[in-house]
């Protein structure tokens, strides 16, 4: 089932379709939609995951890096929001 992801990129709100067959998570989907290469980011995220004791460090790293890329307010859109 296709979902929608809403996000703000450089102060402009956008919505894209999202399917788990193509993307691991919504962050990868929005980066692909904006043409951002995540090769270095994913390598660094893997290092953070290996050295941290919990998932909070990985989540914080991801949020901070995507803010640095120019993203904010990345979220799945509920069906009620679409109507």
C-alpha positions as CSV (number, residue, x, y, z in Angstrom):
1,X,0.0,0.0,0.0
2,X,1.4,3.4,-1.0
3,X,1.7,6.1,1.6
4,X,2.5,9.7,1.4
5,X,5.3,11.6,3.2
6,X,5.1,15.3,3.9
7,X,8.2,17.4,4.5
8,X,9.6,20.9,4.3
9,X,12.7,21.4,2.2
10,X,14.3,24.9,2.3
11,X,11.1,26.4,3.6
12,X,8.9,24.9,0.9
13,X,6.3,22.2,1.9
14,X,6.1,19.1,-0.4
15,X,4.4,15.7,-0.4
16,X,5.7,12.5,-2.1
17,X,4.5,9.0,-2.5
18,X,6.3,6.4,-0.4
19,X,6.5,2.6,-0.7
20,X,8.7,0.3,1.4
21,X,9.6,-1.7,-1.7
22,X,11.7,1.1,-2.9
23,X,12.9,2.9,0.3
24,X,14.1,1.8,3.7
25,X,12.5,4.7,5.5
26,X,10.9,8.1,4.8
27,X,14.3,9.9,5.2
28,X,15.7,8.0,2.2
29,X,12.6,8.8,0.2
30,X,12.7,12.6,0.8
31,X,16.5,12.7,0.0
32,X,15.9,10.8,-3.2
33,X,13.1,13.2,-4.1
34,X,15.4,16.2,-3.7
35,X,18.4,14.5,-5.4
36,X,20.6,14.2,-2.3
37,X,23.2,11.4,-2.3
38,X,23.2,9.7,1.1
39,X,26.3,7.5,0.6
40,X,28.4,9.3,3.2
41,X,25.5,9.9,5.5
42,X,24.6,6.1,5.6
43,X,28.3,5.2,6.3
44,X,28.4,7.6,9.2
45,X,25.1,6.5,10.5
46,X,26.3,2.9,10.5
47,X,29.4,4.0,12.5
48,X,27.1,5.9,15.0
49,X,25.0,2.7,15.4
50,X,28.0,0.6,16.0
51,X,29.5,2.8,18.7
52,X,26.3,3.9,20.5
53,X,24.5,1.8,23.1
54,X,21.0,2.7,22.0
55,X,18.9,3.9,19.1
56,X,18.5,7.4,20.4
57,X,22.0,8.4,19.2
58,X,21.2,7.2,15.7
59,X,17.9,9.0,15.6
60,X,19.4,12.2,16.9
61,X,22.2,12.0,14.3
62,X,19.6,11.4,11.5
63,X,17.4,14.3,12.6
64,X,20.4,16.8,12.9
65,X,21.9,15.8,9.6
66,X,18.7,16.1,7.7
67,X,18.2,19.5,9.3
68,X,21.6,20.4,8.0
69,X,20.6,19.2,4.5
70,X,17.7,21.7,4.7
71,X,14.8,19.4,5.7
72,X,12.3,19.8,8.5
73,X,9.0,18.4,9.6
74,X,9.4,15.0,7.9
75,X,6.3,12.9,8.6
76,X,3.9,10.3,7.2
77,X,0.6,11.8,6.2
78,X,-2.4,10.0,7.6
79,X,-5.4,9.3,5.4
80,X,-7.5,11.7,7.4
81,X,-5.1,14.5,6.6
82,X,-5.4,13.9,2.9
83,X,-9.1,14.6,2.8
